[in-house]
């Protein structure tokens, strides 16, 4: 499983799906990837917790069964056959077992949700069931788990333009640069990075928001502050201490230290209410749509963090002195898409002690 999906948060997945504007949500991955668990947690968040469902379950070494929540009576769709190649494909299809599934799909009202857990290799042996699934994608909204396999029907579903795909074992390898090089003059003597916020230094809150979402060597703090650098080392987080004057230097140094990541998230160190859910939702969006810039927003007003796709990273490395990523966003040769944050305080930074005090007393987003 990719480092960015070590602990997929259901709300992050739903927020990314909503931001994508797609109609259907498919979870894919190999055996043991956690598709069923995550799908079960996502359905209530979609308002589909009571939606009709088609479920499959196996009795190892015996058979695979299909059960529809409408009829509740399981029917076998595959029987174990030791002569078949394995270990994962030793079930001989029983196409007749899919007939209740066809009836259940046809009974779902147009526009309503239906969940299917899971769609695998046995379905290809029943063309009428595949057709019923295609029709469901045309008239209904589908949330489903799809087995990771190189089969035409499965690939057809995953490549539909109206589908948001969350691949639980995709080798997505993004980077993260935590921007902690500001001088903090408005905050006062000593700066703000190590000022306590709810029992944790401000910089520590940025580390918490990005923790476990990147490979260890794909996340780095870039700072001019020796005390902040010492704090990161004590936390076991890679840090780059430098004395370069410009924001463009911070960006360039961070990217050079990450060694060609698959896109990069730039995260300010002074947004103490930023949550791991929002960071992971951005990563889900970027994995699904790697040709776009993704940034957070509140009520349509863009903010930070910002995720830049891989093909824009060389331009970020050559920014003119004094420039930041915003100069690229003005004429980006790709879409700039927004992930909504319902509570704008999550994106608020802390330039002054008054800013910090206001967020200190605010309710958690």
N, C-alpha and C positions, 0 to 999 in steps of 0.2 A: 504494500500500500504506500502511496506517495506520502512524503513528509507533510505536505500541506493538507492531508486528509487523515491525520492520525486520530483525531477525535471529531468527526463531522458533527456539527451542531445543527439540529433540525431547523431552528429558526433562521440560521444563516443560509441554509439551503433554500428555504422558502423565500427569503428576501432576494436571493440571487435569481431564483426563478421568476419572481414578480418583476424584477428589474429587466429581465431579458425580454419581456413582452410575449413570450411563447405561450402556446395553448396547452401543451402536454408536458409532463415531467416524467423522465425515465431515469432510473438508477441502474447502472451496469457495473459489472465486476465479476471476478471469478468466485469460485466456491469459497465461502468463509469471509467474503469481503464486508459483510454487514448490510447487504441490500435490504433484506426483510426487516431487520430491526429498524433501520433508518426510515424505510417506507412507512412502517407502523407509526413512527413518531411524527412523520410529516403529514399524514392524512388529516388528523384533526386540525392542524394549523392551516390546511387548505380549505377547511370547511367541508371535508369529504369523509369525516370519520364514520358516518353512517351510510356511505355510498355502497351500492352493490359491489361485491367483490368476487373475484375468481381466484381461488387458492389452489396451490399444488403442494403435496407433501409426499414424502417417500417412506417406505418401509425397507430399510437397507437389505439388499439381497433378495427382495421379494417383488415389489411393484412400486409404481408412482401413481398417485391418485389425484384427481381433480375434484374440487368441491366448490359449489356456488352457494353464496350466502342466501340466495333466493330459495333453493331447493333443499340445501343442507345434506343431500345424499351424495357421498363420494362415489366416483366411478373411476375404474383403473384406466390410465392412458398409456401405461407402459408396464411390461412384465420383465423381470430379470432373466437374462439369457447369457450364461457363462461363455458361450461360444463367440460372443461379440467382443470387439476390442475394447479395452478399458483404460483406466478404471472408471472413468466418469460417463461412459456411453454404453453401458451394458444393459440398457433397457430397450426391449423390442416394442415399437410403438403399437398401440391399440387405438386406431382412429375413432372407433365408435364411442370411446370414452369421452370424446370432446363434444358430443352432441348437446349435453346440458349446458356447456359453456357457450355454445352458439346461441341457444335459446336465451340465456341470461344476458348476453351482450345485446341481443335484439330487443330485449324488454326494457333496457335503460332509456329513460326519456331523452330526447334530443337536448343537447347542451348540458346534461347532467354529468357528474363525475362517475367513473367506474375505476376500480383498482384491480390490477392483475399481478399476482405474485406466485410464480414468476413465469416469464416467457422463455422457453429453452429450446433444445434441439428436437424434442418429441413433436412439437407443434408443426414442424415442417412436413410431417407425414400425414397431416390432415389439411389439405388445401381449403376445404370449406371453413374450417376454424380460422385459418390465416385470413381468408376473405372477410370473415366476421370481425376479426380484429382490425383489419384495414377500414372496414365500414365504421367501426367504433371511433377510430381516429378522425373520421370525416364528420361524424354527427355528434360526438360526445367529447368529453374531456377525459383523458386517460392518465392515470398515475400508475406506473408499473415498474417492476424489477425485471431486468433483461439479463439473461445469462451471457457471460463473456465467451463468445464462440464465433469463429469465422464462418458463419452460415448466411446465405443470401437473404433470407427473410429477416433475421435479426439485424443484419447490417442495413437493410432497407428501413426498418423502423428507426434505428438510431440515427440515420442520416436524413430523416424528414426535416424540412425547413421549419416546421411548426413545433419542433420538439426541443426542449431543454434537456440536455444530457449531463448527468452528474456521474462521472466515472470514478468509482471508489478505488481503483488501483491504476489510474493513469499516471505515467511517470512525469507529472508536471513538477518542474523544479524551479520555482520562482526564487527571486532574491528579495531582500529587504534592507534598505538603508534607513537607519534611524538618525534623523537630522538633529544633532545636538551641538552645533557649532556656533549658534548665536551668542553674542556677547552679553545679552540680557541687561543692557544699560538701564532701561526703563524700570527694571525690577529692583535695582539698587545694588549695594555692595554684595559681592559674592555670587550674584546671579541667581537663577531659579532652579537649576537642574536638580539640586539635592535638597531643596526646600521640602519639608514633610507635607504630604497631602493624605489625610486619613490614615496616618501611620506608616506611610510608604513614601520615599523620595519621589519627586515628580518624575524623574527619569525612570525610576523603577516601575511606575505605572505604564510607561510606554513599553518597557520590557515585558510586563505582564500581558499587555494587549496583543503582543506578537509572539508570545511563548508557544512552543510546540507546533507552530504553523509552518516552519521552515526547517530545512536541514541546518545543523549547527553552523556549518561554514557558509551558509547562504544568508545569514543575518549579521549585520555589523552596525555598531554605533560609531559615528564619526563626530569627533568633538575636539575643541581647543582647550577644554578644561581638564587639568591633570587630576583633580579630585573626582570628576565624573568618570574619567578613564579608570581610576583605581576602583571605583564602585562597580563598574562593569566587569572588571577582572575578578573581583570578589564574587560576583554573581555568575561567573563562568560564561559570560557573553563576549564574543569577539569585539574588540574596540580598536579604533585607529585614532591616535592622538596626533594632531598636526598643528601647524602654525600658519597655514595659508590664509590669505585675507578674505577671499570671496566665497559667496554661496556656490558659484560654479566649481570652485575647488573642492568643496565638500561633496558635491554630487560626483565629480570625476573620481576623487579618491575612493569613495565608497564603491562605485562600480568597478574600478580596477581591482579592488580587494576581493570582490565577489567572483571574478573570473567567469564571465559569460553566462549569467543566469538566464533562465527562460522567462524573460520579463522581470520587472522589479517594482516593488512597492516602496514609495518614499513616505516615511512616517515621521511627522514632527514629534519632538520629545516633550512637548508642553501641552498635550491634550489629555488631561488626567481622567476624563470620563469616557475616553475611547474604549470600546469593548472588543474582546476576541471575536464575538459574533460578527461585528461589522467587518473586521479584518478578514475573517474567513469568507464572508459573503463576497467581498471583493475578489478573493482568490478563486472562488467558485465561478464568478462572472468571467474572470480572465481566462480560466481553463476552458470554459465553454466558447468564448469569443476572443481568441488570442490576437485578432487583428485590430482591436479597439483599445483606446485608452479608457480606463475605468476610474472614476473618482466619486468620492462621497458627496452628498448634497443634502440640504434640508430645505424643503418647500421650493425646490427648483434652483436654489442658490448653491453653486458648486463650492466645495471645500476640500479639505485634505483629511486622510491620506489619498494619494493618487497612485494608480498602477499604470506603468508604461509598458507597452509590449516590447518584445525583444528587438524588433527591427528599428525601434527608435532609440535604443540605448547608445549606439555610436554617436548620434547627434547630441545626446546629453553629455557625453564625454568631451565634446568640443564646444561647449557653450562659451560665449564671450565673457570676460571678467564682469562680474556684477549681475549676470543673468541667472535665472533659475528655470525650472521646468515650465513655468507659465509662458515663457517666450516661445516654446515649441507648441504649446496648446493653441496659441492664437491662430496658427496656420497648419495645424496637424494634418498630415496626409492620410488621415483615417478618422473614423467616427470617435467622438468623445462621449461616452455614455455615463449615466449617473446612477448611483445606488442611493436610494433614499434612506435617510436616517430620521425616523419620526421625531426624535428629541434632539433639537439643535444643540443642546448643551454638550452632547457627545463630541461635537466638532469644535467646541470653543477652546481657544488657546489662552495662555496666561501670560500676558505681557507685563502686568503690574501686580503688586500684592493685592490690590482691590479685586482684580480679576480672579485671583486664586481664592480669596475669601468668599466671593460670590459663589464659586463652584463648590467650595467646601461645604457650604450650607444647603446646596441644592440637593434635591432627591436624586437617587441614582437613576440613570436613564433606563 
